[in-house]
Amino acid sequence: MSHSKNPQIRALNELGQSVWYDNLSRDVLRSGELSSLIQEGVSGLTSNPTIFKQAIADTSNYDEDMKQPELKELPTEALCEELMVRDVAAAADLLRPVYDATNAGDGYASIEVSPYLSADGKGTVEAALRLWKKLNRPNIMIKIPATPECIPAVQAVLEQGINVNITLIFSTQVYEQVANAYLSALETRARKGESLQGISSVASFFVSRVDAIVEKSFDELVKGGKAQAGEKEFFLGKAGIANSKLAYAAFERIFGSERFKLLQDQGAQVQRPLWASTGTKNPAFKAVMYVEELAGRDTVNTMPPGTVKALLAGGDIEPRLHNGLKEAESLISKVNSLGVVTDNLLRDLQVAGVKSFADSYKELLASIDTKRQNI
């Protein structure tokens, strides 16, 4: 989207990266915050159960909806879904001009299937179809986690021509399974003579959580006398970026292949890597560190409010994502040689991510129950 007002967002767009907003609430919609960010060049939106928990449970913005006769009698989970659907629909409508102007290339709003379904492939497919029908807009993406049980569900949903945002990806190995599910789904459609045009998908690869867990794991080794504290300096704030660069190299290989070219000739889009969890968790890091280091072609960066605010204020935008693959490989291998087993940590992160979203969802449902009794 080159019409971006903000120079930093415009610079990212010119490199081939979209900026999405990782935040949704009734307040973001009503206050005009989302509209003004779209004016600045933000071209998509993501949400998750933790964000909705803060929006619905911690404010009174949804109380009026809950009193409406058609919502009053709904079971808690159905009511929760309805509240989310209303917000995501409103966000998608604000983003629709972007979607139209980019020929379905951008302008998406994402909604997540229930985190309780993360080990239930069949239930995930059913929920995705229901949300897609209910929202009934072309610029919706259904978020499905990249758990072993749900990757086949991702493929099944894409085969129906539904846009999918695959979330909670931490390792290149899982990312490759996700990209493969996308290509297989498109191949199935092509075999059936179904259109590949307008089907969009992103693979959400998490960044800052990788740095946080690598730091934590190393600190534990230091405590146990198995590593020297001084060795932390070389990977501090770099492991998450290195891990993302390895995934991006896999993306370039897969989507530069003959296999994808055949699909592209029939109108298929690449499945863009989306950098998620790009707010810095360590106060010593520059607020836009993960934005600057992961700027590159055919990607999305979805940013929490603090990171968007910092980016609007300034940033040094250069195409850094394509550089330093060898350094990224050697950094990850050195981290492993120190005793920090990254493969295990990345698996742990997915399990923890699934649990964290399920916990937020459980709190959200409990708070809706409480609110219903009091309003």
N, C-alpha and C positions, 0 to 999 in steps of 0.2 A: 504493500500500500504506500505508494510514493507521495500521497497527498498529506502525509503526517505533518502536523504543525511543528511538533517537537524535533529539534535537530538530531538528538541522540536516537530517537526512535526512527527517524527518517534514515539515518546512517545505517542502522541495523536492517531496515527494510531493503535498503540498496544492496546490502550484502546477501540478501535472500532469507533473512530471519524475520519472523512475526513476533510481536510482543502481545501476550495474552495476560489477562488479569486473574490472579488466583484468589478470588474473593467474591462472594455473592451474598447479599442480604436485601431485605425489603428497603432498608435504609440507603444502600448503595444505589438502588433503583430510584427511590423517591426523591433523594436529595439532588439528583442530577449528576452524581459522581461518575457513574458509568458513562453517561452521555458525554461528559466533558473529557473523559479519558479516551473515548472513541475519536473525539475531535483531535486529540493530541496524537493519535495514531495507533492506539491499542486496538487490536483487530480480532479478539476472541476472549472467551471467558471459561475458567474452570472453577469447580467447587468440589468439596468433599464433605463427608459426614462431620468432620471436626468444625469446618467453617459453618455448616448449617446448624450445628449444635449451639455455637456462639450466637448465631443470628436469631434462632427461634427461642432457645431456652433462656438466653440472657437479656432479652429485651421484651417490651410489650407490643412490638410492631405487628405481631401475628394474632393478637388476642381477638381482634374484631372478626377475622376470618373464622376463627374457631367457633364463634357464636352463630355463624350462618347455618340456617336450618339444614342445608344439603350436606354440610360437613359435620354437624353435631353428632349424628348417629354413626359416623364411620368408626371402625376399629382404629386403635391408635396408629398402627403402622400405615394403614390406608390414608389416614388424615395427614400423617407426616409426609407421605409421598405427594399428596395433593398440594400441600404448602410448598414443597420443593418444586413441583411441576409448575406452579404459578410463577414463581420467581425465575425459573430457567426459561419459561416461555417468554416472559417480559424481556429478559436479557437477549434472547435469540431475536426478538422483534427489533430491538435497538441495533443489533448487529447485522440485520438482514441486508441493509444497503451495501455493507462491506462484502457480504457473501455474493450479492448480485454483481457488484463491480469487479470482483476477482474471478467470476465464472466458477463458483463453488470451490475456489482455492483457499478461502479464508472466511472469517466471520462466523465461527462456530461457538455455541454454548454447550458445555458438557454437563451431563447429569449421571450420577453413579447408581448402579444397581445396589440393592441392599447389601451391606458388608456381611450380613449373615449368610450370604450365598457363596462365599469365597471358595467353599469346597464342594459346591453343588452346581455342576455344569448344566444339567437339564433345567434347574430352577433359574439359573442365570439367563439362559436363552429365552425362557418364558417371560422373565422380568424385562429383559431388553426389548422384546417385541411389544410388550404392553406399554412401556414408557414411550417407545417410538410412535406407536399408534396414538397414544394419548396426546403427545406434544404436537404431532402432525405438522412438522416444519422441516424443510430440507436441511437447515443449518444447525441441527442438533447432533451432538455426539454422545453416544452411550458409553459411560466409563465402566470397564470390566477389568478386574485385577489379573495380572499375569501369573496366577497360581497354576500349578500343574493341572488341576481339575478344570480351570476356566479357559486355558488356551484353546482347547477344542471348541469351547463355547464361542470364543472370539471368532473363530473361523466360521462356525455355523451362522452367527449373526451377520457377519460380513457377506456371506453367501446370499443372504436375503436382501442385500443392497443397502444395509443400514450402516451409517458411519459409526466407527468405534474408536474410542480413546482408551488404549490399553495402559493401565496404571500399575504402580508398584513394581517397576522393573529396576533392578539394581546391578545385574551382571550382564556382560556381553553374551554369555551363553543363553540366558533367558531371552535377551533381546533378539537373538538370531531365531529362536523358536517363534517369537511373536511376528517377526518379519516374514518368516516362512508360512505362518498361518494366513497372513494377509495375501501373499502370492498364491497360495493354494486356493483360497476362497475366490480370488479373481479368475484363476484358471478354471475352476468349476463353473463359474458364471459364463465364461467365454465358451466353454464346451457346450453349454445349454443354449448358446446363442443369446444370452442376456447382456445388457449393456454394462460397460465398465465405467462409463462417464459419470462424473458427479459423486462417485463413491470416495469418501475421504476417511483417512485414519491417521492417528498419531500414536507414537510409542513413547509413553512417559517414563523417562529415565531420571531417577532421583540423584541429586548431586550432594547437597550439604550433609545429608545424613551419613553419607559414606565417610566424609572427613570426620564427622563427630564420632563414629564407631571405631575408625582406625586410631584416632587419638586416644579414645578410652581404652581400647585393647592394648595399645602400646604402654599407656600409663600403668596398667595392671602388670605388665611384664617388668617395668621398672621397679614397681613396688615389691615384686617377687624376686628382685635381684637378677632378672634374666636379660635385662637390656640397660643401656646407659641413657640417662635423661637427655644428654646432649645430642643424641642421634635423631631426636624428634624434629630438629630444625629443618632437615632436608625435605621432609614430606608434609610439614605443617601447612594446611590449606591447599595442598597440591594433589592429594590422593583422589578426591572427588572429581577434579578436573581431568586427571590422567585416566581415570576409569571411564569417564564420559568420552574422552578422545578415542579410547579403544572401541567403544560402541559405535562412534561415528565412522571409524575406519571400516567396521563391519557393515554399516549402512551403505557406505560408498561402494563397497565390494558387491553387496547383494543387489543394490539398485543400479549398479553399472553393468550388471550381468546380461547375457543374452536372454536369459529366462524372463527378466523384467522387460527387456526391450520389446519382446513379442507382445506383452500386455500393454505396454505404453503405446504401441502402434494402434491398439484398439481403444485408446482413450484413457488408460489407467494413469492415475497420479502416483507419485512416490508416497510412501508412508513416512511422514516426516518424524525424525526424533524430536521429542519435546523435552526440554530441560525443566524438570520440576524440582521443588525444594531448593530454590535458588536464592532464598534469603540467607545471609550469613549467620551462622549460629555462634561464631566466636567474635566477640567485640573487637578483637585485634585486627580483624580483616576489614578491608574496604567494603562498604555496603554493596557496591556493584561489581565485586570481584568475579562472581560467577556469570555475570552478564558479559563483562569485557572478555573473559577468557574463553567463553563458549560461543562467541559471535561467529556465525558462518552460514553457508548456503543451505537451503532446504531444511531449515530447523524452525522450532518455535521455542520461545522462552516464556514460561508462565510464571509471573512474579507476584509475590505477596505485596500488600500495600506499601510497606516501608521501602521495598526495593524499587517499586515503580516511582515512588516519590524521589528517591535518591537518583534514579536514572533521569527523570525529568529535569533535575537540577544540574546534571552534568555527568560525563563519562567519556572514556577514551576508547572510541569504537574503531577497531581494526579487525581484519579477518584472521583471528588467531586460532580458530578451531582446526584449521587444516594443518597447522604447524606443530612440530614437536611430537610426532607419533612415536619415534624411537625413544625419545626422552620419557614419554608416558609409559612405554613398555618397561623401560629399565627402572623407573621409579616404582612401579607396582611390584616388579620382581625383587627390588631391594627391600621394600616394605615386608614382603613375604620372608626374605632371608633373615630379617630381624626377629621373626617368630610371629608376626601378625599374619594369620592365614586368611587372606582376603576372600577366597572362595567361600569359606565357612561363614565369614562375617556378612557377606552379601546375601547368603541364604537366610541368615538370622534376621537381617534387616527386612526381608520380605515378610517373614513370619511376624515380626514385631509391627510392621506397617499394617498388616491385615488385622492384627489384634487391636492396634490403636484406633483404627477406623471403626471396628466393631464396638469397642468400649465407648467411643464418642456417640455412636448410634444408639447404644443402649441408654446412655445418659439422656440423649435427646428424647427418646421415647418416654422415659420416666418423667422428664420435665414436662412433656406435653400432657401426660396423665395428670400431673399435679396441677398444671394450669387449668385444665378442663374442670377440675373440681372447684377451682377458686374463681372462675369467671362466669 
